Amino acid sequence: MSNSDLVIGFLEDDPDQSDLILLWLEQAGYKTRLFQSAAEFRRGLGSEAVDLLLLDWMLPDSSGPEVIEWIRSSANAELPVIFLTARNSEADMVRGLNAGGDDYVVKPAKQHELVARVAAVLRRIGIENVDRGQFELPPYSIDTRRRRISWDGQDVELTPREFELAAFLFRRHGRIVSRDSLLENVWNMNASVSTRTVDTHVSRLRKKLDLNGEYGWRLAAVYQHGYRLEQT
């Protein structure tokens, strides 16, 4: 997939810091989403709406380790998190990584190093070929430039909306994605809109791609939460 398909979140209450870091990420081709408090992150579907989170340690209503502990006990415990903080002691680094951080960057961050660390963590969690517009989850291949999904080398006929839905779910495999998040990110609709459109499209996608577990992947409904594409 291209970087522009990926959303990097930043949980940071300092506007000068956030403006600079988000600019760097956008220059690298990523979409960005800012959260200025832990409460905003929890309310704003943060763990569903982003592919990776940059996390400050000192927040107005929580601490970085408390936020990551919440993430690791949530429905989307696999969300990759990089600490980005001024706390530079070895004890803090150890605590941050032991709490579940995937990496630890000390402020002031260097632009190219930070972007490289983001890309490295994304690769480690299975998002390969970030700059090449294609990623693999065998037997499926997702080509975001041609906007096609193939299964064992054969293209599957999908509508544009079905492709967007499939790419969103494949990119977040293993994570629960709510209907609200799908409405917001795939349909560009307000999450408060009540509709069965998501369920109908998910059902069609499950049939077209045989996401019933027989071929290694299952698109499962998670009661009172949403959907999760899981490996069987």
C-alpha angles and dihedrals in degrees: 000000000000121000088249089069091059126083120208115197125206122200102198134130098199107093094201091054094044095047092053098044094045089050090054092049093047090049087055089055101258127132112234139207125193126211116186098192140022090246091055090050092052094045095043098062085252097164090051101037099056135056095209134010128218106205131199117211100219112057130166095245105022145002129261094247090051091052094049091047088054091049093049091052094045131091089266098050093149096066106129114238130192118193112226107185146136091235103107107169120120089237091057092048091050092047092049094049093043089052088061106276116153093207140355125222122184121219134274086057123203113234102229095039092052094049090047091051091050091052092046093054091047089053092049092056091054105268097130130181091023092176098039102068095239138088135176133226099167127265085021128069119193117203110189095183095054088032092227138127120208128196115208088342096311119113115237116219108240134165116242091256092049090052092051090049093047094047091049092051096042091050089053098041113161092025127101112242118194125221088244091057091048092050091050098044105030103029097028089226130139108269090229091068111110111223142142091213093105093053092048093051093045090053092051092046092050090055098043094050096033091236093170098112097263094105100039101278134077127192099211131188112230111208113249091354114065132246139329129195102215135180115241 
